[in-house]
Amino acid sequence: MTHSQRLRFWLIGLAVFLALLWLLKGMLLPFVAGMVIAYFLDPLADRLEALGLSRTLATAIVTGGFFLFFFGILVVLLPLLEHQVVEFVHRVPGYIDTLEARVQPLILEIKRKLSKGDIEKLRSSAGEYAGTAISWGIGVVKDMLSGGLAILNLLSLLFITPIVAFYLVHDWDVIKAKIDSWLPRDHADTIRVQLREIDRTISGFVRGQATVCLVMAAFYGLGLSLVGLDLGLVIGLGAGLFSFVPYLGVISGFVAGIALGFAQTQGWELPGLVAMVFAAGQVLEGNVLTPKLVGSKVGLHPVWIIFALLAFGSLFGFVGLLLAVPLAAVIGVLVRFAMGRYLASRLYHGDGVP
């Protein structure tokens, strides 16, 4: 088989894989979620197995402990979150009154300086933009609930994902050995090196960044609740969990917290305390957590991560978000490998250099 025939074979295989991924994206969520969980839990199962436990028992302890801990956290947090949301809804009229008291002097000053025609233009423009934003929000909700898959996906996550995770953790080493046996023998060593680099990149970022997100969610949620911000636990947890996307979590949480702080009170103390919580969180994340848990050598630039999340999320929905960082790591490793081969080739140096 010639080089061009091999390349054609692998390109066709990649195209078939992407086509199947696209066609089956509506049912892949529990399987992809189970694969992600298994990837996290496999090292723990290996450690328990090294201590003398059977693989089945180690898998049962690890997966059972993970899901018990996860559902326990939900049982504890959901009543608190529900209470804060209900209290927030009840206090909305008070927020509106506070914001009116803050904004009224500014509105009067604008009316004094602008003509009636300019004010009418501002009103019409604001109405158009508000209508566009509402239409966009309704469209997002419709997309999330389209096809009747929302409830099905939720049920599959609750019941199918634990089963998939258990079997994948149990057979993880067997699956790796089987895949290794399928590698083309002429290039097996090179592929193994790249797979180890991919695993190092994914484990360094995904496992580390997930730990950072959980720690920051607890820090922001507790901090905003202690300073007295209404809906502080909800905003803090959201800011921490969305920190998986670089800068998105802290910026969105900071804006929401400051805005709610100004709506909650007419003073500047609460917004200032909210800002201090986020500033302390950034110091903790940037100087302690990220350097120790993630490191600086994973090879995934924040801009590349944001692009991958947006691209794969728009193509495959929530499944794409789960696959975005692993696929970004794979592409990054392969691109670095290709660039290394290019820089060592005649194509780069010219015919005069061997």
C-alpha positions in Angstrom: 0.0 0.0 0.0 1.5 3.3 -1.1 1.7 6.4 1.1 -1.1 8.2 -0.8 -3.4 5.1 -0.4 -2.7 5.0 3.4 -3.5 8.7 3.7 -6.7 8.3 1.7 -7.7 5.4 4.0 -7.2 7.4 7.2 -9.0 10.5 5.7 -12.0 8.4 4.7 -12.0 6.8 8.2 -11.9 10.2 9.8 -14.8 11.5 7.6 -16.9 8.4 8.5 -16.2 8.9 12.2 -17.2 12.6 12.0 -20.3 11.8 10.0 -21.4 9.1 12.6 -20.7 11.6 15.4 -23.0 14.1 13.7 -25.8 11.7 13.0 -25.7 10.2 16.5 -25.2 13.4 18.5 -28.7 13.3 19.9 -28.0 10.0 21.7 -24.3 10.3 22.6 -24.7 12.4 25.8 -24.8 9.6 28.4 -22.0 7.7 26.7 -19.7 10.7 26.4 -20.5 11.7 29.9 -19.7 8.2 31.1 -16.4 8.2 29.2 -15.4 11.5 30.8 -16.2 10.2 34.2 -14.3 6.9 33.5 -11.3 8.9 32.4 -11.3 10.8 35.7 -11.9 7.7 37.9 -9.5 5.2 36.2 -6.4 6.3 38.1 -8.2 5.8 41.4 -9.3 2.3 40.4 -5.7 1.5 39.4 -4.5 2.6 42.8 -7.0 0.5 44.6 -6.2 -2.5 42.4 -2.5 -2.0 43.2 -3.4 -2.3 46.9 -4.7 -5.8 46.3 -8.4 -5.3 45.4 -10.0 -7.0 42.5 -10.7 -4.8 39.5 -14.5 -5.3 39.9 -14.4 -4.3 43.6 -12.1 -1.3 42.9 -14.4 -0.2 40.1 -17.5 -0.5 42.3 -16.0 1.5 45.1 -14.7 4.3 42.9 -17.8 4.7 40.7 -20.2 4.1 43.6 -18.4 6.7 45.8 -18.3 9.2 43.0 -22.1 9.1 42.2 -23.0 8.9 45.9 -20.9 12.0 46.5 -22.4 13.8 43.5 -26.0 13.0 44.4 -25.3 13.9 48.0 -24.0 17.3 46.9 -27.2 17.8 44.9 -29.4 16.8 47.8 -27.6 19.4 50.0 -27.4 22.2 47.5 -30.7 22.1 45.7 -32.9 23.2 48.7 -30.5 26.1 49.3 -30.5 27.1 45.7 -34.3 26.9 45.5 -34.6 29.0 48.6 -32.3 31.7 47.2 -34.2 31.8 43.9 -37.6 32.1 45.6 -36.3 34.9 47.8 -34.8 36.6 44.8 -38.1 36.5 43.0 -39.9 38.0 46.0 -37.4 40.8 46.3 -37.4 41.8 42.6 -39.8 44.8 43.2 -37.5 46.1 45.9 -34.5 45.8 43.4 -36.5 47.8 40.8 -37.2 50.5 43.3 -33.5 50.7 44.4 -32.3 50.8 40.8 -34.9 53.6 40.0 -33.6 55.6 42.9 -30.0 55.2 41.6 -30.8 55.8 37.9 -33.4 58.6 38.3 -30.8 61.4 38.6 -29.0 60.1 35.5 -32.2 60.0 33.5 -33.1 63.5 34.5 -29.7 64.7 33.5 -30.1 62.9 30.1 -33.5 64.4 29.5 -32.1 67.9 30.3 -29.3 67.6 27.8 -31.1 65.7 24.9 -34.0 66.9 22.7 -37.3 65.1 22.5 -36.4 63.6 19.1 -33.2 62.1 20.5 -35.1 60.6 23.5 -37.6 59.0 21.1 -34.8 57.5 19.0 -33.2 56.1 22.1 -36.5 54.6 23.2 -37.2 53.0 19.8 -33.7 51.6 19.6 -33.9 50.2 23.1 -37.2 48.6 22.3 -35.8 47.0 19.2 -32.7 45.6 21.0 -34.9 44.3 23.8 -37.1 42.5 21.4 -34.1 41.0 19.6 -32.7 39.8 22.9 -36.0 38.3 24.0 -36.4 36.5 20.7 -32.8 35.2 20.9 -33.5 33.9 24.5 -36.7 32.2 23.4 -34.8 30.6 20.5 -32.2 29.2 22.8 -34.8 27.7 25.1 -36.6 26.2 22.1 -33.3 24.7 20.9 -32.6 23.2 24.3 -36.1 21.6 24.4 -36.5 20.8 20.7 -37.2 17.3 19.6 -38.4 16.2 23.0 -34.8 15.2 23.9 -34.4 17.3 27.0 -36.2 14.9 29.4 -34.8 11.9 27.6 -31.2 13.3 27.9 -31.8 14.0 31.6 -33.1 10.4 32.3 -30.3 8.9 30.3 -27.7 10.9 32.3 -29.3 9.7 35.6 -29.7 6.0 34.7 -27.4 5.2 31.7 -24.3 7.2 32.5 -23.5 5.4 35.8 -23.7 2.0 34.0 -21.5 3.2 31.1 -19.0 4.7 33.6 -18.8 1.5 35.6 -18.1 -0.8 32.6 -15.6 1.7 31.1 -13.6 2.0 34.3 -13.8 -1.8 34.7 -12.5 -2.5 31.2 -10.3 0.6 30.7 -7.0 -1.2 30.6 -8.5 -3.9 28.3 -9.8 -1.3 25.9 -6.4 0.5 25.8 -4.7 -2.8 25.1 -7.2 -3.7 22.3 -6.7 -0.2 20.7 -3.0 -0.6 20.9 -3.2 -3.9 19.1 -5.0 -2.2 16.2 -2.3 0.4 15.6 -0.4 0.0 12.3 2.8 -1.8 13.2 5.2 0.4 11.2 4.1 3.5 13.1 3.0 2.0 16.4 5.8 3.6 18.4 5.3 7.0 17.0 1.5 6.8 17.6 2.1 5.7 21.2 4.3 8.7 21.9 1.7 11.0 20.6 -1.1 9.3 22.5 1.0 9.6 25.7 1.4 13.3 25.0 -2.3 13.7 24.4 -3.1 11.9 27.6 -0.6 14.1 29.5 -2.2 17.2 28.0 -5.8 16.1 28.7 -5.1 14.9 32.2 -3.1 18.0 33.0 -5.8 20.4 31.9 -9.1 18.6 32.3 -8.5 17.0 35.7 -6.6 20.0 37.0 -9.1 22.6 35.7 -12.1 20.6 36.9 -10.6 20.7 40.4 -10.0 24.4 40.1 -13.6 25.0 39.1 -14.9 23.0 42.0 -12.7 24.9 44.5 -13.6 28.2 43.0 -17.3 27.4 43.0 -17.1 26.7 46.7 -15.0 29.8 47.4 -17.2 32.2 45.4 -20.5 30.6 46.7 -19.4 30.8 50.3 -17.8 34.2 50.0 -20.7 35.9 48.3 -23.1 34.4 50.8 -21.0 35.6 53.7 -21.0 39.2 52.5 -24.8 39.1 52.3 -25.4 39.1 48.6 -28.9 37.8 47.6 -28.6 34.9 45.2 -24.9 34.8 46.2 -24.7 31.0 46.3 -26.2 30.7 42.8 -23.9 33.4 41.4 -20.8 32.0 43.1 -21.4 28.4 42.0 -22.1 29.5 38.5 -19.0 31.7 38.4 -16.8 28.8 39.7 -18.2 26.1 37.4 -18.1 28.4 34.3 -14.4 29.1 35.0 -13.7 26.0 32.9 -14.1 28.5 30.0 -11.2 30.9 30.6 -12.4 34.3 32.0 -16.1 33.6 31.3 -16.9 32.5 34.8 -15.2 35.3 36.7 -16.4 38.0 34.3 -20.0 36.9 34.2 -20.1 36.3 38.0 -18.5 39.7 38.7 -20.9 41.6 36.5 -24.0 39.7 37.9 -22.7 40.2 41.5 -22.0 43.8 41.2 -25.3 44.5 39.4 -27.2 42.7 42.1 -25.2 44.4 44.8 -26.2 47.8 43.4 -29.9 46.7 43.1 -29.9 45.3 46.6 -28.7 48.4 48.5 -28.2 52.0 47.8 -24.8 52.1 49.4 -21.4 51.1 48.0 -20.4 48.7 50.7 -22.0 45.6 49.3 -20.7 46.1 45.7 -17.3 46.7 47.2 -17.3 43.5 49.2 -18.5 41.6 46.1 -15.5 43.0 44.1 -13.2 42.0 47.0 -14.5 38.4 46.9 -13.8 38.1 43.2 -10.4 39.8 43.5 -9.4 37.4 46.2 -10.7 34.5 44.1 -8.5 35.6 41.2 -5.5 35.8 43.4 -6.1 32.3 44.8 -6.8 30.9 41.3 -4.0 32.6 39.4 -1.2 32.2 42.0 -2.0 29.0 43.9 -4.6 26.7 42.3 -3.9 27.0 38.5 0.0 26.8 38.8 -0.2 23.7 41.1 -3.2 21.8 39.7 -3.0 22.7 36.0 0.5 23.9 35.3 1.8 26.0 32.4 2.9 23.2 30.1 -0.3 21.6 29.0 0.0 23.3 25.6 -3.6 24.6 25.5 -3.9 28.4 25.0 -7.0 30.0 26.5 -8.0 31.4 23.1 -7.7 27.9 21.6 -9.9 26.5 24.4 -12.6 29.2 23.9 -12.6 28.6 20.1 -12.9 24.8 20.6 -15.7 25.2 23.1 -17.7 27.5 20.8 -17.0 25.5 17.6 -17.7 22.1 18.9 -20.6 23.4 21.1 -22.3 24.9 18.0 -21.8 21.8 16.0 -22.7 19.1 18.5 -24.5 20.9 21.3 -23.8 19.8 24.9 -22.0 16.7 23.6 -19.6 19.0 21.7 -18.9 20.9 24.9 -17.8 17.6 26.6 -15.6 16.7 23.7 -14.2 20.1 23.0 -11.2 20.1 25.3 -10.1 16.5 24.6 -10.4 17.1 20.8 -8.6 20.4 21.2 -5.8 18.6 23.0 -5.6 16.0 20.3 -5.5 18.6 17.5 -2.9 20.6 19.4 -0.6 17.6 19.9 -1.0 16.5 16.3 -0.3 20.1 15.0 2.8 20.3 17.2 4.0 16.9 15.9 3.3 18.0 12.3 5.2 21.2 12.8 8.2 19.4 14.3 8.3 17.1 11.2 8.0 20.0 8.9 10.8 22.0 10.6 13.0 18.9 10.3 12.2 18.3 6.6 13.5 19.4 3.3 10.3 21.3 2.7 11.5 23.8 5.4 15.3 23.6 5.0 15.5 23.2 1.2 17.2 20.6 -1.0 20.7 21.5 0.2 20.1 20.3 3.8 19.7 16.5 4.5 
